[in-house]
């Protein structure tokens, strides 16, 4: 028994255990530079350890969640607090995936100490947000039934229209509010001209995936037509529609792809509206498209809400 305990206490054994954990684990030095990156972190972020260790800092990978209290933002990152004060904390945040979009995570941060109790680094463990995992599972099912656009990975126009008709029918039976957004990907003509159609394809797919992962499980996003997406936000009232649109625009603003060493950032023009009595599918879409046109004609990268 004593030999077994001494074998299990070896540092290389513990390192092996950390390497194999399904959740993400990484260790930071005093400059927030990454010095350890396990297999779970590779899986969740799409980033291999040889591309991360010693090359990236923690702040290159993590951003705070939109729901982070202002008081927390004023006190810096949880990793800095762990290094400075030895604090442990739990929070919600976003990881930047290798493909450019952000992954919502639950993050735990704690200090790493030497044998004398001195803080020498920090460690963070993370796992995907449950809602994000549910969205991925749902997308897999929809793909199997041919409901997803193959280029962007979001719902087809036909399936989006059927969801909208269903929501309208429900609204007239039970007046649950909902909102729709028509979303135009800005400057895609310039992207195609400068970087080629493949770069434009990847950027559109990134926008679709980012929108999908920014929504709740009962919301939906579809590819409507060239360079245009459609979002249905369930149970979204007039008082909430602007805030939802701002959140979607903010999430897209973080999205980017790397193309031959150059970062191509995503930008969108949004037009939103909420359902009201007397609306038909055509009237709703006309209002949202009109709002989107105002955003596009205003220079892009903005949100317009149009109500009756």
N, C-alpha and C positions, 0 to 999 in steps of 0.2 A: 504493500500500500504506500509506503514512504517513497519508494522509487517512482511509483506512478504519479504521486503528488509533485515530486520534484521535476518530473518530465513535463507535466502540465503547466508548471510555473515558468518554463523557459520562455523568453521573449519571442522566439520565432514561432512558438505554438500559438501564443496570443495574437501575433500578427496574422497568422494563417486564419484564425477564427474571424478577425476583423475583415480580412480580405473577402471571405466567403459570405458575409452577411448579406441578405437580400436588400436591406435598406442601405441608403447612401451614408458613408462615413468619410470624413476627411479631417486632417490635422493641419493647423496653421502655426507658423512661427511668429515671432514678435512683430514682424512687418506685414502680417496677414497674408504671407505667401504660403501657398499650399505645398506641404511636404509629404503628405500621404493621401491616397485616393483609392478607395476600394472598388471591388467589382460592382457592387450595388450602385455606386455613384456613376460608374461607366454606363450601366444599363439605363438609368433614369435620365441622364443628361446627354447620352450619345457621345461623350467625350472620353477618349482613352487616356489612361494615366500618363503616358509619355508626352501627351499634348498639354497636360495640366500641371504636373509636378514641377515646381521651380519656375514655371513660365507665367502662371496666372496668379493674381491675388484673389482673395475672397470677394472683393468688391467688383471684380470682372464677371462674377458669376451670379451674385445674389442681388436682388432688389427687394425693397420692402413691399408688402402687400398694400393695396389701396386703402384697406381698413385700418392700417397702423395708426394708433393715436398720435396726435401732434406731440404730446409730451414725450412719447418714446422716440420720435424722430429727433427731437432736440437733444437727446442724450446720446446720439450716435448709435452705431451698430451694436448688436448683442455681442459680437466677437470682440469689439474694442472694450466693452464693459467687462467681459471675462478676463481679458488681458490686464486691464487696469485694476479691477476690484475683485477678481476671482468669482464674479457673479455667474449663476446658472439661470437660464431662461428658456421659455418656449414661445414661439411666435409663428405667424403665417408669413410666407415670403414667396418669391418667384425665383426659379433658376433659369438661366439662359441656356436653352438647348443648343446643341451643336448645329442644328438646322435653322436656327434663328428665332424660333418662337419661344415663349416663356412657359414654364411648367410650374403650376401652383403646388407648393409643398408645405408641410408642417416641419418646422425647424426647431431643433434643440441644441443649445449652445452651453458649453461648460469649459472651465479652465483646466489646463494640464499643468501639473506641478511636479517638481523633482522630489527626491527623497527627503529634502529638507523643508518641503512645503512651499518653496518659491515658485511662483507662476512663471512657466517657461514657454507657454504657448496656449492655444485654444483648440478645441475640437468641436465639430458640429455634425450631428446626424440628421438625416431628413428622409421623408417618405412622401410619395405622391399624395396630393389631396384626394380624398375618396371620390368627390364629385368628378374630378379629372379622370380617375380610373373608370368610373361608370360611363363617362362620355366615350372613352376609348372602346369599351366593350360594346356600347350601343352602335358605334360607328362600324365595328366589325360585323355586327348582325345586319345593318342596313346595306353594307357592301355586298353581303352574300345574297341579298334579295334584289340587287340591282337598283337601289334607291340613291346611290351616290354618284356624283359626277367624277369620272375617272381622273380628270386632269387636276382638280382642286381638292378632292377628297371630302367635299361637303355635299349636301343634298342636291338633287337635280331640280331644275325649275318645275318640272311636272309634280314632283313630290312636295315641293314647297307650296305650290298652288293648292294642292289638296289639303295641306295643313292649314293654310289660310282659310279655305272654304269651311273646314271643320271648326275653326275658331269662330268664324262668323255665325255659323249655325248655333254653336253653344252660346254665343253672346245674346242671341235673340231669345233663347230659352232661359238662360240664366245670365244676367248682365255682368259677367266677369270682364273687366277691362283687359285690353291687350294693346300692344304697340307694334308697329312695323318700321323697319329702317331699310331704305335703299342706299347702298353704299358703293361708291364709285372709286376704283383704284386710280389715284392720280398719276399722271405723267407716264403711263405705260407705253405710249408711243415713243417717248424719248428713251425709255429703257430698251425697247425693241431695237431702236435705231442705233444706240450706242453699244449695247451688250449682246443683242441677238435675241431670238425668240425663246431659246432655252432659259435664259436668265429671267425673262418675263414670265414664263411658265412657272419657274420655281418661286418667284416673288408672289404670284397670284395664289399658289398653293400655300405659301407661308401665311398670307393674309387670311385665307379661309380657315386654316388650322388655328391661327391665333384667335379669330372670332369665335370659333367653336369652343375653344378652351377657356374663353372669357365669359361664356354664358352658363346659365343654370341648366340642369338636366332636362327641364321641361320646355326650354327655349329651343330654337332651331336656326340654323344658318344654311342658306343654299346659294348656288351659283346661278344667277338669273340670266345674264347674257354677257357678251364680251366685256370684260373688265368690271363687271357689276355683280355685287352680292346682295342677298336679301336676308334680313333677320326678322324673326317673329319673337317678340318678348312677351311671354304669357303673364297674365295678371299684372300688367304694368299700366298704371294710371297716368293721367295728365300730369299729376304732381311729380311723377317719377321719371317720365320719359326723357327729359333733358339730362338728368343725372346718369341714366343708363347709356345714352348716346355719348356723353362725355367720357364715361368709363371705357366704352369700346374704342373711341378715338385714341384715348391715352394708351390703351394696350397695344394698338396697332403702331403707335409712334415708337415703341420699343423694338418692334420687329425689324429684322434686317437679314440679308443674305450676304455671304462673301463670294465675290465673283472675280477670280484672277487677282486676288489681293486687294480688291476694292470692296468696300461695304456699300451695299445698295439698301437704303432705308425705305420702308413702306410708308405711304401716306394715303389717306382716304378722305373723300368728301361724303358726308352723311346727310341724309334727309329723313326725318322721322315724323310720325303722326300716330295718334291713338284712335281707336275705333269709337264711333258715335252712332246714335240711333239714326237709321235711314241709310247707313253706309252699305254699299255693295263692294264686291271684290274690286271692280273697276274704279270706283270712287276712291277707295282706300289707296290703291296703287297709284292713281293719278296724283293724289295729294302728296304721297311720299316721294314720287319722282319729281314733282314740282319743287319740293323742298331740297331734294338732292341737286337739282339744276341750279338753284340759288347758291348752294355751297360751291359747286364747280365754277359757276360764272363769277363768283366772288374771289377766285384765286385758288380754290382748293384747300385741303387740309383744314376743314372747318365743319361745324355741325349747324344745321338749320332745322327747326321744328315748326311745322305748319299745321294748324288746327282750324276747324270751321267755327 
